[in-house]
Amino acid sequence: EEIGALLENSTKRRIQEEKTDPEGNRWVAWSAAYDATRDHGRHSLLISNGNPGLLESIQHFSDSEAVRIGSNLIYAAIHQFGADPAKAREGSLPGA
């Protein structure tokens, strides 16, 4: 239990203060195009500004054999493992 709490706190500190991955590497900077779409400081998927964010969802789970750190939020895996860009769908909108 103590190890789980230590790892949970370490993970949260990395997200909130250090902005590094589990190996200590700084996060990759946003592209200029994506950066232009962000409202810097007013909303973050990682750190909540009044709504639950990824940071608050991180928990540890332990038993007699293992400790696991994770989140139940769907987009947590995207932040951890990345994703391939989605392909555009073909079709038309109803009423268009």
C-alpha positions in Angstrom: 0.0 0.0 0.0 2.8 2.5 0.9 4.6 1.7 -2.4 1.4 2.3 -4.3 0.8 5.6 -2.6 4.4 6.7 -3.3 4.1 5.8 -7.0 0.8 7.5 -7.3 2.1 10.7 -5.8 5.2 10.5 -8.0 3.1 10.1 -11.1 0.9 13.1 -10.2 4.0 15.3 -9.5 5.5 14.4 -12.9 2.2 15.5 -14.6 1.6 18.6 -12.6 5.1 20.0 -12.0 7.8 18.3 -14.1 5.9 17.6 -17.3 8.0 14.5 -18.0 7.3 10.9 -19.1 8.0 7.9 -16.8 11.6 7.9 -18.1 12.2 11.6 -17.2 12.0 12.9 -20.8 10.2 16.2 -21.3 6.9 16.0 -23.1 7.0 16.7 -26.9 6.0 20.3 -27.6 2.7 20.9 -29.4 2.8 21.8 -33.1 2.3 25.5 -33.9 -1.1 24.7 -35.5 -2.3 22.8 -32.4 -0.9 25.4 -30.0 -2.9 28.1 -31.8 -6.2 26.2 -30.9 -5.5 26.0 -27.2 -6.7 28.5 -24.6 -3.5 28.4 -22.5 -4.2 28.0 -18.8 -8.0 28.0 -18.9 -8.6 24.4 -19.8 -6.5 21.2 -19.6 -7.3 17.6 -20.0 -4.5 16.8 -17.6 -5.0 19.2 -14.8 -8.5 20.1 -13.8 -9.9 23.6 -13.5 -13.1 22.7 -11.7 -13.9 19.4 -13.6 -12.2 16.1 -13.0 -9.1 15.7 -15.2 -6.6 13.1 -15.8 -4.5 14.1 -12.8 -7.4 13.5 -10.4 -8.2 10.1 -12.0 -4.8 8.5 -11.3 -5.1 5.9 -8.6 -3.0 3.0 -7.3 -4.3 -0.5 -6.7 -2.4 -3.0 -4.7 -2.6 -6.6 -3.5 -0.1 -9.0 -1.9 1.7 -9.5 -5.2 1.6 -6.3 -7.2 1.0 -2.6 -7.4 -0.7 -0.9 -10.4 -1.0 2.7 -11.2 -3.6 3.9 -13.7 -6.7 5.8 -14.7 -10.2 4.8 -15.7 -10.5 7.7 -18.2 -10.6 6.6 -21.8 -8.1 9.2 -23.0 -5.5 8.3 -20.5 -4.2 5.5 -22.8 -3.8 8.1 -25.6 -1.5 10.2 -23.4 0.4 7.2 -22.3 0.8 5.3 -25.5 -0.1 7.8 -28.3 -2.4 7.1 -31.3 -2.5 7.1 -35.0 -4.4 10.0 -36.5 -8.0 9.1 -37.3 -8.9 8.8 -41.0 -11.6 11.1 -42.3 -14.9 9.4 -42.9 -16.7 9.6 -46.2 -20.4 10.4 -46.3 -22.9 13.2 -46.0 -24.6 14.8 -43.2 -28.4 14.4 -43.0 -30.2 17.4 -44.2 -27.1 18.8 -45.9 
